[in-house]
Amino acid sequence: MKKISKQEAEKQIKEFFSNIKNRSPKEVKKIKKIAMSYNFPLKSLRKLFCKKCYVVFNRDNFKIRIKNNKKVITCLDCNYLSRWKL
């Protein structure tokens, strides 16, 4: 893979997440790796996919519960629990 500038990487990441619904876990993993290599924070974009299996969340493959002032997101593909402050 050739080296790209930080601005090009940022543009590529934003373009990827603008149309994330039809992406594969392999593509999500690749974009996350690019973001980490260029020290680009994903911030709220991290909540759009599973941290463990990189599957993109849609209505069928996750469930959300609120427990103890935290939002608990359960991935139904790998049963990973991610917890976020409210």
PDB file with SEQRES, HELIX, SHEET and CRYST1 records, atoms N, CA, C and O in Angstrom:
SEQRES   1 A   86  MET LYS LYS ILE SER LYS GLN GLU ALA GLU LYS GLN ILE          
SEQRES   2 A   86  LYS GLU PHE PHE SER ASN ILE LYS ASN ARG SER PRO LYS          
SEQRES   3 A   86  GLU VAL LYS LYS ILE LYS LYS ILE ALA MET SER TYR ASN          
SEQRES   4 A   86  PHE PRO LEU LYS SER LEU ARG LYS LEU PHE CYS LYS LYS          
SEQRES   5 A   86  CYS TYR VAL VAL PHE ASN ARG ASP ASN PHE LYS ILE ARG          
SEQRES   6 A   86  ILE LYS ASN ASN LYS LYS VAL ILE THR CYS LEU ASP CYS          
SEQRES   7 A   86  ASN TYR LEU SER ARG TRP LYS LEU                              
HELIX    1 AA1 LYS A    6  SER A   18  1                                  13    
HELIX    2 AA2 PRO A   25  SER A   37  1                                  13    
HELIX    3 AA3 LYS A   43  LEU A   48  5                                   6    
SHEET    1 AA1 3 PHE A  62  LYS A  67  0                                        
SHEET    2 AA1 3 LYS A  70  CYS A  75 -1                                        
SHEET    3 AA1 3 LEU A  81  LYS A  85 -1                                        
CRYST1    1.000    1.000    1.000  90.00  90.00  90.00 P 1           1          
ATOM      1  N   MET A   1       0.841  -1.175   0.000  1.00  0.00           N  
ATOM      2  CA  MET A   1       0.000   0.000   0.000  1.00  0.00           C  
ATOM      3  C   MET A   1       0.884   1.235   0.000  1.00  0.00           C  
ATOM      4  O   MET A   1       1.806   1.344   0.808  1.00  0.00           O  
ATOM      5  N   LYS A   2       0.607   2.158  -0.898  1.00  0.00           N  
ATOM      6  CA  LYS A   2       1.428   3.352  -0.981  1.00  0.00           C  
ATOM      7  C   LYS A   2       1.084   4.329   0.144  1.00  0.00           C  
ATOM      8  O   LYS A   2      -0.016   4.297   0.697  1.00  0.00           O  
ATOM      9  N   LYS A   3       2.029   5.182   0.466  1.00  0.00           N  
ATOM     10  CA  LYS A   3       1.863   6.169   1.522  1.00  0.00           C  
ATOM     11  C   LYS A   3       1.007   7.320   1.015  1.00  0.00           C  
ATOM     12  O   LYS A   3       1.234   7.828  -0.083  1.00  0.00           O  
ATOM     13  N   ILE A   4       0.017   7.736   1.815  1.00  0.00           N  
ATOM     14  CA  ILE A   4      -0.835   8.863   1.447  1.00  0.00           C  
ATOM     15  C   ILE A   4      -0.708   9.942   2.507  1.00  0.00           C  
ATOM     16  O   ILE A   4      -0.273   9.667   3.626  1.00  0.00           O  
ATOM     17  N   SER A   5      -1.081  11.160   2.167  1.00  0.00           N  
ATOM     18  CA  SER A   5      -0.965  12.252   3.128  1.00  0.00           C  
ATOM     19  C   SER A   5      -2.076  12.152   4.173  1.00  0.00           C  
ATOM     20  O   SER A   5      -3.059  11.433   3.988  1.00  0.00           O  
ATOM     21  N   LYS A   6      -1.903  12.881   5.265  1.00  0.00           N  
ATOM     22  CA  LYS A   6      -2.879  12.833   6.344  1.00  0.00           C  
ATOM     23  C   LYS A   6      -4.234  13.383   5.886  1.00  0.00           C  
ATOM     24  O   LYS A   6      -5.277  12.874   6.297  1.00  0.00           O  
ATOM     25  N   GLN A   7      -4.228  14.416   5.041  1.00  0.00           N  
ATOM     26  CA  GLN A   7      -5.478  14.985   4.539  1.00  0.00           C  
ATOM     27  C   GLN A   7      -6.218  13.975   3.650  1.00  0.00           C  
ATOM     28  O   GLN A   7      -7.440  13.853   3.727  1.00  0.00           O  
ATOM     29  N   GLU A   8      -5.475  13.262   2.818  1.00  0.00           N  
ATOM     30  CA  GLU A   8      -6.081  12.252   1.958  1.00  0.00           C  
ATOM     31  C   GLU A   8      -6.659  11.111   2.789  1.00  0.00           C  
ATOM     32  O   GLU A   8      -7.731  10.593   2.474  1.00  0.00           O  
ATOM     33  N   ALA A   9      -5.951  10.716   3.850  1.00  0.00           N  
ATOM     34  CA  ALA A   9      -6.433   9.660   4.735  1.00  0.00           C  
ATOM     35  C   ALA A   9      -7.711  10.097   5.438  1.00  0.00           C  
ATOM     36  O   ALA A   9      -8.656   9.316   5.551  1.00  0.00           O  
ATOM     37  N   GLU A  10      -7.746  11.343   5.912  1.00  0.00           N  
ATOM     38  CA  GLU A  10      -8.932  11.880   6.581  1.00  0.00           C  
ATOM     39  C   GLU A  10     -10.125  11.910   5.622  1.00  0.00           C  
ATOM     40  O   GLU A  10     -11.242  11.570   6.010  1.00  0.00           O  
ATOM     41  N   LYS A  11      -9.891  12.313   4.383  1.00  0.00           N  
ATOM     42  CA  LYS A  11     -10.939  12.356   3.366  1.00  0.00           C  
ATOM     43  C   LYS A  11     -11.456  10.947   3.068  1.00  0.00           C  
ATOM     44  O   LYS A  11     -12.661  10.735   2.933  1.00  0.00           O  
ATOM     45  N   GLN A  12     -10.547  10.003   2.969  1.00  0.00           N  
ATOM     46  CA  GLN A  12     -10.903   8.611   2.692  1.00  0.00           C  
ATOM     47  C   GLN A  12     -11.740   8.026   3.833  1.00  0.00           C  
ATOM     48  O   GLN A  12     -12.694   7.290   3.579  1.00  0.00           O  
ATOM     49  N   ILE A  13     -11.400   8.340   5.077  1.00  0.00           N  
ATOM     50  CA  ILE A  13     -12.131   7.845   6.243  1.00  0.00           C  
ATOM     51  C   ILE A  13     -13.535   8.437   6.294  1.00  0.00           C  
ATOM     52  O   ILE A  13     -14.504   7.719   6.540  1.00  0.00           O  
ATOM     53  N   LYS A  14     -13.645   9.743   6.062  1.00  0.00           N  
ATOM     54  CA  LYS A  14     -14.961  10.395   6.086  1.00  0.00           C  
ATOM     55  C   LYS A  14     -15.860   9.867   4.972  1.00  0.00           C  
ATOM     56  O   LYS A  14     -17.057   9.664   5.175  1.00  0.00           O  
ATOM     57  N   GLU A  15     -15.281   9.650   3.807  1.00  0.00           N  
ATOM     58  CA  GLU A  15     -16.047   9.119   2.677  1.00  0.00           C  
ATOM     59  C   GLU A  15     -16.536   7.701   2.972  1.00  0.00           C  
ATOM     60  O   GLU A  15     -17.658   7.332   2.626  1.00  0.00           O  
ATOM     61  N   PHE A  16     -15.677   6.919   3.615  1.00  0.00           N  
ATOM     62  CA  PHE A  16     -16.034   5.547   3.968  1.00  0.00           C  
ATOM     63  C   PHE A  16     -17.221   5.522   4.934  1.00  0.00           C  
ATOM     64  O   PHE A  16     -18.164   4.755   4.741  1.00  0.00           O  
ATOM     65  N   PHE A  17     -17.174   6.358   5.970  1.00  0.00           N  
ATOM     66  CA  PHE A  17     -18.223   6.338   6.979  1.00  0.00           C  
ATOM     67  C   PHE A  17     -19.502   7.033   6.526  1.00  0.00           C  
ATOM     68  O   PHE A  17     -20.538   6.877   7.172  1.00  0.00           O  
ATOM     69  N   SER A  18     -19.460   7.786   5.445  1.00  0.00           N  
ATOM     70  CA  SER A  18     -20.695   8.391   4.936  1.00  0.00           C  
ATOM     71  C   SER A  18     -21.606   7.336   4.304  1.00  0.00           C  
ATOM     72  O   SER A  18     -22.820   7.525   4.234  1.00  0.00           O  
ATOM     73  N   ASN A  19     -21.022   6.232   3.847  1.00  0.00           N  
ATOM     74  CA  ASN A  19     -21.799   5.150   3.233  1.00  0.00           C  
ATOM     75  C   ASN A  19     -21.384   3.821   3.853  1.00  0.00           C  
ATOM     76  O   ASN A  19     -20.892   2.934   3.155  1.00  0.00           O  
ATOM     77  N   ILE A  20     -21.584   3.679   5.173  1.00  0.00           N  
ATOM     78  CA  ILE A  20     -21.071   2.510   5.889  1.00  0.00           C  
ATOM     79  C   ILE A  20     -22.021   1.317   5.871  1.00  0.00           C  
ATOM     80  O   ILE A  20     -21.592   0.195   6.139  1.00  0.00           O  
ATOM     81  N   LYS A  21     -23.283   1.525   5.566  1.00  0.00           N  
ATOM     82  CA  LYS A  21     -24.285   0.456   5.714  1.00  0.00           C  
ATOM     83  C   LYS A  21     -24.000  -0.795   4.885  1.00  0.00           C  
ATOM     84  O   LYS A  21     -24.378  -1.891   5.298  1.00  0.00           O  
ATOM     85  N   ASN A  22     -23.358  -0.669   3.750  1.00  0.00           N  
ATOM     86  CA  ASN A  22     -23.114  -1.846   2.911  1.00  0.00           C  
ATOM     87  C   ASN A  22     -21.627  -2.228   2.888  1.00  0.00           C  
ATOM     88  O   ASN A  22     -21.114  -2.662   1.856  1.00  0.00           O  
ATOM     89  N   ARG A  23     -20.959  -2.072   3.992  1.00  0.00           N  
ATOM     90  CA  ARG A  23     -19.527  -2.399   4.067  1.00  0.00           C  
ATOM     91  C   ARG A  23     -19.302  -3.725   4.784  1.00  0.00           C  
ATOM     92  O   ARG A  23     -20.088  -4.121   5.645  1.00  0.00           O  
ATOM     93  N   SER A  24     -18.225  -4.399   4.418  1.00  0.00           N  
ATOM     94  CA  SER A  24     -17.888  -5.671   5.043  1.00  0.00           C  
ATOM     95  C   SER A  24     -16.969  -5.433   6.240  1.00  0.00           C  
ATOM     96  O   SER A  24     -16.328  -4.387   6.331  1.00  0.00           O  
ATOM     97  N   PRO A  25     -16.903  -6.398   7.156  1.00  0.00           N  
ATOM     98  CA  PRO A  25     -16.012  -6.264   8.313  1.00  0.00           C  
ATOM     99  C   PRO A  25     -14.543  -6.081   7.916  1.00  0.00           C  
ATOM    100  O   PRO A  25     -13.784  -5.403   8.609  1.00  0.00           O  
ATOM    101  N   LYS A  26     -14.158  -6.686   6.807  1.00  0.00           N  
ATOM    102  CA  LYS A  26     -12.779  -6.568   6.334  1.00  0.00           C  
ATOM    103  C   LYS A  26     -12.444  -5.112   5.980  1.00  0.00           C  
ATOM    104  O   LYS A  26     -11.358  -4.621   6.287  1.00  0.00           O  
ATOM    105  N   GLU A  27     -13.398  -4.431   5.329  1.00  0.00           N  
ATOM    106  CA  GLU A  27     -13.204  -3.025   4.959  1.00  0.00           C  
ATOM    107  C   GLU A  27     -13.171  -2.129   6.200  1.00  0.00           C  
ATOM    108  O   GLU A  27     -12.384  -1.184   6.265  1.00  0.00           O  
ATOM    109  N   VAL A  28     -14.029  -2.427   7.185  1.00  0.00           N  
ATOM    110  CA  VAL A  28     -14.057  -1.640   8.418  1.00  0.00           C  
ATOM    111  C   VAL A  28     -12.721  -1.769   9.145  1.00  0.00           C  
ATOM    112  O   VAL A  28     -12.182  -0.784   9.649  1.00  0.00           O  
ATOM    113  N   LYS A  29     -12.197  -2.982   9.195  1.00  0.00           N  
ATOM    114  CA  LYS A  29     -10.908  -3.221   9.860  1.00  0.00           C  
ATOM    115  C   LYS A  29      -9.786  -2.444   9.163  1.00  0.00           C  
ATOM    116  O   LYS A  29      -8.915  -1.878   9.824  1.00  0.00           O  
ATOM    117  N   LYS A  30      -9.811  -2.420   7.835  1.00  0.00           N  
ATOM    118  CA  LYS A  30      -8.793  -1.709   7.055  1.00  0.00           C  
ATOM    119  C   LYS A  30      -8.846  -0.200   7.325  1.00  0.00           C  
ATOM    120  O   LYS A  30      -7.808   0.434   7.512  1.00  0.00           O  
ATOM    121  N   ILE A  31     -10.059   0.373   7.346  1.00  0.00           N  
ATOM    122  CA  ILE A  31     -10.204   1.806   7.594  1.00  0.00           C  
ATOM    123  C   ILE A  31      -9.778   2.156   9.012  1.00  0.00           C  
ATOM    124  O   ILE A  31      -9.155   3.193   9.236  1.00  0.00           O  
ATOM    125  N   LYS A  32     -10.112   1.289   9.977  1.00  0.00           N  
ATOM    126  CA  LYS A  32      -9.701   1.549  11.358  1.00  0.00           C  
ATOM    127  C   LYS A  32      -8.174   1.544  11.473  1.00  0.00           C  
ATOM    128  O   LYS A  32      -7.597   2.346  12.207  1.00  0.00           O  
ATOM    129  N   LYS A  33      -7.536   0.644  10.750  1.00  0.00           N  
ATOM    130  CA  LYS A  33      -6.074   0.568  10.751  1.00  0.00           C  
ATOM    131  C   LYS A  33      -5.460   1.835  10.145  1.00  0.00           C  
ATOM    132  O   LYS A  33      -4.455   2.339  10.645  1.00  0.00           O  
ATOM    133  N   ILE A  34      -6.066   2.348   9.068  1.00  0.00           N  
ATOM    134  CA  ILE A  34      -5.596   3.602   8.457  1.00  0.00           C  
ATOM    135  C   ILE A  34      -5.740   4.756   9.441  1.00  0.00           C  
ATOM    136  O   ILE A  34      -4.836   5.580   9.583  1.00  0.00           O  
ATOM    137  N   ALA A  35      -6.890   4.807  10.120  1.00  0.00           N  
ATOM    138  CA  ALA A  35      -7.141   5.879  11.091  1.00  0.00           C  
ATOM    139  C   ALA A  35      -6.112   5.834  12.229  1.00  0.00           C  
ATOM    140  O   ALA A  35      -5.630   6.876  12.673  1.00  0.00           O  
ATOM    141  N   MET A  36      -5.785   4.638  12.691  1.00  0.00           N  
ATOM    142  CA  MET A  36      -4.805   4.521  13.772  1.00  0.00           C  
ATOM    143  C   MET A  36      -3.400   4.890  13.304  1.00  0.00           C  
ATOM    144  O   MET A  36      -2.634   5.499  14.051  1.00  0.00           O  
ATOM    145  N   SER A  37      -3.064   4.523  12.073  1.00  0.00           N  
ATOM    146  CA  SER A  37      -1.712   4.810  11.589  1.00  0.00           C  
ATOM    147  C   SER A  37      -1.489   6.305  11.366  1.00  0.00           C  
ATOM    148  O   SER A  37      -0.360   6.782  11.483  1.00  0.00           O  
ATOM    149  N   TYR A  38      -2.556   7.055  11.046  1.00  0.00           N  
ATOM    150  CA  TYR A  38      -2.434   8.497  10.845  1.00  0.00           C  
ATOM    151  C   TYR A  38      -2.884   9.292  12.065  1.00  0.00           C  
ATOM    152  O   TYR A  38      -3.009  10.515  12.004  1.00  0.00           O  
ATOM    153  N   ASN A  39      -3.130   8.587  13.186  1.00  0.00           N  
ATOM    154  CA  ASN A  39      -3.499   9.223  14.449  1.00  0.00           C  
ATOM    155  C   ASN A  39      -4.758  10.082  14.281  1.00  0.00           C  
ATOM    156  O   ASN A  39      -4.837  11.202  14.785  1.00  0.00           O  
ATOM    157  N   PHE A  40      -5.732   9.529  13.564  1.00  0.00           N  
ATOM    158  CA  PHE A  40      -6.998  10.211  13.319  1.00  0.00           C  
ATOM    159  C   PHE A  40      -8.053   9.615  14.251  1.00  0.00           C  
ATOM    160  O   PHE A  40      -8.367   8.432  14.125  1.00  0.00           O  
ATOM    161  N   PRO A  41      -8.613  10.400  15.189  1.00  0.00           N  
ATOM    162  CA  PRO A  41      -9.596   9.836  16.130  1.00  0.00           C  
ATOM    163  C   PRO A  41     -10.939   9.590  15.462  1.00  0.00           C  
ATOM    164  O   PRO A  41     -11.440  10.444  14.731  1.00  0.00           O  
ATOM    165  N   LEU A  42     -11.522   8.421  15.714  1.00  0.00           N  
ATOM    166  CA  LEU A  42     -12.815   8.097  15.123  1.00  0.00           C  
ATOM    167  C   LEU A  42     -13.984   8.657  15.925  1.00  0.00           C  
ATOM    168  O   LEU A  42     -15.083   8.800  15.388  1.00  0.00           O  
ATOM    169  N   LYS A  43     -13.770   8.975  17.197  1.00  0.00           N  
ATOM    170  CA  LYS A  43     -14.775   9.584  18.080  1.00  0.00           C  
ATOM    171  C   LYS A  43     -16.096   8.828  18.028  1.00  0.00           C  
ATOM    172  O   LYS A  43     -16.135   7.647  18.370  1.00  0.00           O  
ATOM    173  N   SER A  44     -17.169   9.473  17.612  1.00  0.00           N  
ATOM    174  CA  SER A  44     -18.491   8.841  17.627  1.00  0.00           C  
ATOM    175  C   SER A  44     -18.651   7.787  16.529  1.00  0.00           C  
ATOM    176  O   SER A  44     -19.594   6.996  16.569  1.00  0.00           O  
ATOM    177  N   LEU A  45     -17.762   7.768  15.571  1.00  0.00           N  
ATOM    178  CA  LEU A  45     -17.842   6.770  14.500  1.00  0.00           C  
ATOM    179  C   LEU A  45     -17.551   5.365  15.016  1.00  0.00           C  
ATOM    180  O   LEU A  45     -17.924   4.378  14.381  1.00  0.00           O  
ATOM    181  N   ARG A  46     -16.886   5.272  16.163  1.00  0.00           N  
ATOM    182  CA  ARG A  46     -16.574   3.964  16.747  1.00  0.00           C  
ATOM    183  C   ARG A  46     -17.831   3.198  17.133  1.00  0.00           C  
ATOM    184  O   ARG A  46     -17.806   1.971  17.222  1.00  0.00           O  
ATOM    185  N   LYS A  47     -18.925   3.909  17.361  1.00  0.00           N  
ATOM    186  CA  LYS A  47     -20.165   3.271  17.801  1.00  0.00           C  
ATOM    187  C   LYS A  47     -20.951   2.661  16.644  1.00  0.00           C  
ATOM    188  O   LYS A  47     -22.001   2.058  16.867  1.00  0.00           O  
ATOM    189  N   LEU A  48     -20.470   2.804  15.433  1.00  0.00           N  
ATOM    190  CA  LEU A  48     -21.193   2.300  14.265  1.00  0.00           C  
ATOM    191  C   LEU A  48     -20.842   0.856  13.913  1.00  0.00           C  
ATOM    192  O   LEU A  48     -21.487   0.258  13.052  1.00  0.00           O  
ATOM    193  N   PHE A  49     -19.823   0.287  14.570  1.00  0.00           N  
ATOM    194  CA  PHE A  49     -19.437  -1.090  14.278  1.00  0.00           C  
ATOM    195  C   PHE A  49     -18.965  -1.786  15.548  1.00  0.00           C  
ATOM    196  O   PHE A  49     -18.623  -1.129  16.532  1.00  0.00           O  
ATOM    197  N   CYS A  50     -18.946  -3.104  15.523  1.00  0.00           N  
ATOM    198  CA  CYS A  50     -18.526  -3.903  16.672  1.00  0.00           C  
ATOM    199  C   CYS A  50     -17.009  -3.841  16.814  1.00  0.00           C  
ATOM    200  O   CYS A  50     -16.271  -3.950  15.835  1.00  0.00           O  
ATOM    201  N   LYS A  51     -16.569  -3.665  18.039  1.00  0.00           N  
ATOM    202  CA  LYS A  51     -15.142  -3.547  18.315  1.00  0.00           C  
ATOM    203  C   LYS A  51     -14.410  -4.879  18.137  1.00  0.00           C  
ATOM    204  O   LYS A  51     -13.215  -4.901  17.841  1.00  0.00           O  
ATOM    205  N   LYS A  52     -15.127  -5.983  18.318  1.00  0.00           N  
ATOM    206  CA  LYS A  52     -14.498  -7.295  18.260  1.00  0.00           C  
ATOM    207  C   LYS A  52     -14.515  -7.911  16.859  1.00  0.00           C  
ATOM    208  O   LYS A  52     -13.480  -8.356  16.363  1.00  0.00           O  
ATOM    209  N   CYS A  53     -15.698  -7.936  16.220  1.00  0.00           N  
ATOM    210  CA  CYS A  53     -15.797  -8.624  14.924  1.00  0.00           C  
ATOM    211  C   CYS A  53     -15.920  -7.659  13.743  1.00  0.00           C  
ATOM    212  O   CYS A  53     -15.979  -8.104  12.596  1.00  0.00           O  
ATOM    213  N   TYR A  54     -15.958  -6.360  13.995  1.00  0.00           N  
ATOM    214  CA  TYR A  54     -15.982  -5.296  12.975  1.00  0.00           C  
ATOM    215  C   TYR A  54     -17.210  -5.321  12.068  1.00  0.00           C  
ATOM    216  O   TYR A  54     -17.182  -4.737  10.985  1.00  0.00           O  
ATOM    217  N   VAL A  55     -18.266  -5.974  12.481  1.00  0.00           N  
ATOM    218  CA  VAL A  55     -19.480  -5.975  11.671  1.00  0.00           C  
ATOM    219  C   VAL A  55     -20.195  -4.630  11.872  1.00  0.00           C  
ATOM    220  O   VAL A  55     -20.223  -4.091  12.979  1.00  0.00           O  
ATOM    221  N   VAL A  56     -20.765  -4.102  10.795  1.00  0.00           N  
ATOM    222  CA  VAL A  56     -21.470  -2.822  10.855  1.00  0.00           C  
ATOM    223  C   VAL A  56     -22.838  -3.049  11.483  1.00  0.00           C  
ATOM    224  O   VAL A  56     -23.563  -3.960  11.084  1.00  0.00           O  
ATOM    225  N   PHE A  57     -23.194  -2.217  12.470  1.00  0.00           N  
ATOM    226  CA  PHE A  57     -24.476  -2.375  13.147  1.00  0.00           C  
ATOM    227  C   PHE A  57     -25.631  -1.927  12.262  1.00  0.00           C  
ATOM    228  O   PHE A  57     -25.590  -0.854  11.660  1.00  0.00           O  
ATOM    229  N   ASN A  58     -26.657  -2.761  12.193  1.00  0.00           N  
ATOM    230  CA  ASN A  58     -27.937  -2.386  11.607  1.00  0.00           C  
ATOM    231  C   ASN A  58     -29.029  -2.905  12.531  1.00  0.00           C  
ATOM    232  O   ASN A  58     -28.712  -3.463  13.582  1.00  0.00           O  
ATOM    233  N   ARG A  59     -30.275  -2.748  12.190  1.00  0.00           N  
ATOM    234  CA  ARG A  59     -31.360  -3.100  13.104  1.00  0.00           C  
ATOM    235  C   ARG A  59     -31.403  -4.578  13.468  1.00  0.00           C  
ATOM    236  O   ARG A  59     -31.983  -4.931  14.495  1.00  0.00           O  
ATOM    237  N   ASP A  60     -30.816  -5.441  12.673  1.00  0.00           N  
ATOM    238  CA  ASP A  60     -30.953  -6.880  12.876  1.00  0.00           C  
ATOM    239  C   ASP A  60     -29.840  -7.518  13.698  1.00  0.00           C  
ATOM    240  O   ASP A  60     -30.025  -8.621  14.212  1.00  0.00           O  
ATOM    241  N   ASN A  61     -28.708  -6.871  13.837  1.00  0.00           N  
ATOM    242  CA  ASN A  61     -27.588  -7.573  14.452  1.00  0.00           C  
ATOM    243  C   ASN A  61     -27.061  -6.959  15.750  1.00  0.00           C  
ATOM    244  O   ASN A  61     -25.924  -7.230  16.137  1.00  0.00           O  
ATOM    245  N   PHE A  62     -27.859  -6.145  16.421  1.00  0.00           N  
ATOM    246  CA  PHE A  62     -27.449  -5.656  17.727  1.00  0.00           C  
ATOM    247  C   PHE A  62     -28.668  -5.284  18.558  1.00  0.00           C  
ATOM    248  O   PHE A  62     -29.759  -5.068  18.031  1.00  0.00           O  
ATOM    249  N   LYS A  63     -28.458  -5.215  19.872  1.00  0.00           N  
ATOM    250  CA  LYS A  63     -29.528  -4.727  20.739  1.00  0.00           C  
ATOM    251  C   LYS A  63     -28.927  -3.760  21.753  1.00  0.00           C  
ATOM    252  O   LYS A  63     -27.771  -3.885  22.156  1.00  0.00           O  
ATOM    253  N   ILE A  64     -29.747  -2.795  22.149  1.00  0.00           N  
ATOM    254  CA  ILE A  64     -29.295  -1.750  23.061  1.00  0.00           C  
ATOM    255  C   ILE A  64     -30.117  -1.834  24.335  1.00  0.00           C  
ATOM    256  O   ILE A  64     -31.343  -1.941  24.293  1.00  0.00           O  
ATOM    257  N   ARG A  65     -29.431  -1.786  25.465  1.00  0.00           N  
ATOM    258  CA  ARG A  65     -30.074  -1.736  26.771  1.00  0.00           C  
ATOM    259  C   ARG A  65     -29.435  -0.615  27.574  1.00  0.00           C  
ATOM    260  O   ARG A  65     -28.282  -0.251  27.342  1.00  0.00           O  
ATOM    261  N   ILE A  66     -30.192  -0.070  28.519  1.00  0.00           N  
ATOM    262  CA  ILE A  66     -29.660   0.963  29.404  1.00  0.00           C  
ATOM    263  C   ILE A  66     -29.589   0.358  30.799  1.00  0.00           C  
ATOM    264  O   ILE A  66     -30.603  -0.066  31.353  1.00  0.00           O  
ATOM    265  N   LYS A  67     -28.389   0.322  31.359  1.00  0.00           N  
ATOM    266  CA  LYS A  67     -28.181  -0.224  32.692  1.00  0.00           C  
ATOM    267  C   LYS A  67     -27.215   0.671  33.451  1.00  0.00           C  
ATOM    268  O   LYS A  67     -26.133   0.990  32.957  1.00  0.00           O  
ATOM    269  N   ASN A  68     -27.602   1.068  34.633  1.00  0.00           N  
ATOM    270  CA  ASN A  68     -26.722   1.830  35.533  1.00  0.00           C  
ATOM    271  C   ASN A  68     -26.065   3.026  34.859  1.00  0.00           C  
ATOM    272  O   ASN A  68     -24.852   3.213  34.950  1.00  0.00           O  
ATOM    273  N   ASN A  69     -26.872   3.831  34.185  1.00  0.00           N  
ATOM    274  CA  ASN A  69     -26.377   5.040  33.522  1.00  0.00           C  
ATOM    275  C   ASN A  69     -25.387   4.757  32.392  1.00  0.00           C  
ATOM    276  O   ASN A  69     -24.579   5.618  32.046  1.00  0.00           O  
ATOM    277  N   LYS A  70     -25.447   3.566  31.821  1.00  0.00           N  
ATOM    278  CA  LYS A  70     -24.596   3.214  30.685  1.00  0.00           C  
ATOM    279  C   LYS A  70     -25.445   2.591  29.594  1.00  0.00           C  
ATOM    280  O   LYS A  70     -26.415   1.882  29.863  1.00  0.00           O  
ATOM    281  N   LYS A  71     -25.064   2.867  28.369  1.00  0.00           N  
ATOM    282  CA  LYS A  71     -25.717   2.233  27.218  1.00  0.00           C  
ATOM    283  C   LYS A  71     -24.919   0.979  26.894  1.00  0.00           C  
ATOM    284  O   LYS A  71     -23.728   1.055  26.594  1.00  0.00           O  
ATOM    285  N   VAL A  72     -25.576  -0.170  26.956  1.00  0.00           N  
ATOM    286  CA  VAL A  72     -24.917  -1.442  26.683  1.00  0.00           C  
ATOM    287  C   VAL A  72     -25.378  -1.928  25.319  1.00  0.00           C  
ATOM    288  O   VAL A  72     -26.562  -2.186  25.105  1.00  0.00           O  
ATOM    289  N   ILE A  73     -24.431  -2.048  24.402  1.00  0.00           N  
ATOM    290  CA  ILE A  73     -24.726  -2.507  23.047  1.00  0.00           C  
ATOM    291  C   ILE A  73     -24.200  -3.934  22.917  1.00  0.00           C  
ATOM    292  O   ILE A  73     -23.012  -4.187  23.114  1.00  0.00           O  
ATOM    293  N   THR A  74     -25.090  -4.859  22.584  1.00  0.00           N  
ATOM    294  CA  THR A  74     -24.720  -6.261  22.428  1.00  0.00           C  
ATOM    295  C   THR A  74     -24.719  -6.610  20.945  1.00  0.00           C  
ATOM    296  O   THR A  74     -25.733  -6.471  20.261  1.00  0.00           O  
ATOM    297  N   CYS A  75     -23.589  -7.057  20.467  1.00  0.00           N  
ATOM    298  CA  CYS A  75     -23.487  -7.526  19.078  1.00  0.00           C  
ATOM    299  C   CYS A  75     -24.055  -8.942  19.030  1.00  0.00           C  
ATOM    300  O   CYS A  75     -23.598  -9.814  19.769  1.00  0.00           O  
ATOM    301  N   LEU A  76     -25.033  -9.179  18.179  1.00  0.00           N  
ATOM    302  CA  LEU A  76     -25.664 -10.490  18.099  1.00  0.00           C  
ATOM    303  C   LEU A  76     -24.872 -11.474  17.238  1.00  0.00           C  
ATOM    304  O   LEU A  76     -25.199 -12.660  17.194  1.00  0.00           O  
ATOM    305  N   ASP A  77     -23.837 -10.992  16.558  1.00  0.00           N  
ATOM    306  CA  ASP A  77     -22.988 -11.890  15.770  1.00  0.00           C  
ATOM    307  C   ASP A  77     -21.928 -12.565  16.635  1.00  0.00           C  
ATOM    308  O   ASP A  77     -21.667 -13.759  16.490  1.00  0.00           O  
ATOM    309  N   CYS A  78     -21.315 -11.789  17.541  1.00  0.00           N  
ATOM    310  CA  CYS A  78     -20.233 -12.342  18.361  1.00  0.00           C  
ATOM    311  C   CYS A  78     -20.519 -12.256  19.866  1.00  0.00           C  
ATOM    312  O   CYS A  78     -19.703 -12.703  20.673  1.00  0.00           O  
ATOM    313  N   ASN A  79     -21.662 -11.687  20.249  1.00  0.00           N  
ATOM    314  CA  ASN A  79     -22.080 -11.522  21.655  1.00  0.00           C  
ATOM    315  C   ASN A  79     -21.147 -10.639  22.466  1.00  0.00           C  
ATOM    316  O   ASN A  79     -21.050 -10.800  23.683  1.00  0.00           O  
ATOM    317  N   TYR A  80     -20.471  -9.727  21.825  1.00  0.00           N  
ATOM    318  CA  TYR A  80     -19.596  -8.788  22.526  1.00  0.00           C  
ATOM    319  C   TYR A  80     -20.434  -7.651  23.103  1.00  0.00           C  
ATOM    320  O   TYR A  80     -21.334  -7.139  22.438  1.00  0.00           O  
ATOM    321  N   LEU A  81     -20.135  -7.257  24.345  1.00  0.00           N  
ATOM    322  CA  LEU A  81     -20.832  -6.152  24.994  1.00  0.00           C  
ATOM    323  C   LEU A  81     -19.939  -4.927  24.983  1.00  0.00           C  
ATOM    324  O   LEU A  81     -18.811  -4.972  25.474  1.00  0.00           O  
ATOM    325  N   SER A  82     -20.431  -3.848  24.433  1.00  0.00           N  
ATOM    326  CA  SER A  82     -19.703  -2.589  24.524  1.00  0.00           C  
ATOM    327  C   SER A  82     -20.531  -1.643  25.380  1.00  0.00           C  
ATOM    328  O   SER A  82     -21.744  -1.534  25.200  1.00  0.00           O  
ATOM    329  N   ARG A  83     -19.878  -0.965  26.306  1.00  0.00           N  
ATOM    330  CA  ARG A  83     -20.565  -0.098  27.251  1.00  0.00           C  
ATOM    331  C   ARG A  83     -20.123   1.341  27.049  1.00  0.00           C  
ATOM    332  O   ARG A  83     -18.930   1.638  26.988  1.00  0.00           O  
ATOM    333  N   TRP A  84     -21.099   2.225  26.946  1.00  0.00           N  
ATOM    334  CA  TRP A  84     -20.838   3.643  26.711  1.00  0.00           C  
ATOM    335  C   TRP A  84     -21.556   4.471  27.768  1.00  0.00           C  
ATOM    336  O   TRP A  84     -22.689   4.163  28.136  1.00  0.00           O  
ATOM    337  N   LYS A  85     -20.911   5.507  28.253  1.00  0.00           N  
ATOM    338  CA  LYS A  85     -21.560   6.418  29.197  1.00  0.00           C  
ATOM    339  C   LYS A  85     -22.674   7.172  28.497  1.00  0.00           C  
ATOM    340  O   LYS A  85     -22.598   7.467  27.304  1.00  0.00           O  
ATOM    341  N   LEU A  86     -23.712   7.477  29.267  1.00  0.00           N  
ATOM    342  CA  LEU A  86     -24.811   8.263  28.705  1.00  0.00           C  
ATOM    343  C   LEU A  86     -24.550   9.733  28.808  1.00  0.00           C  
ATOM    344  O   LEU A  86     -25.377  10.539  28.381  1.00  0.00           O  
TER     345      LEU A  86                                                      
END                                                                             
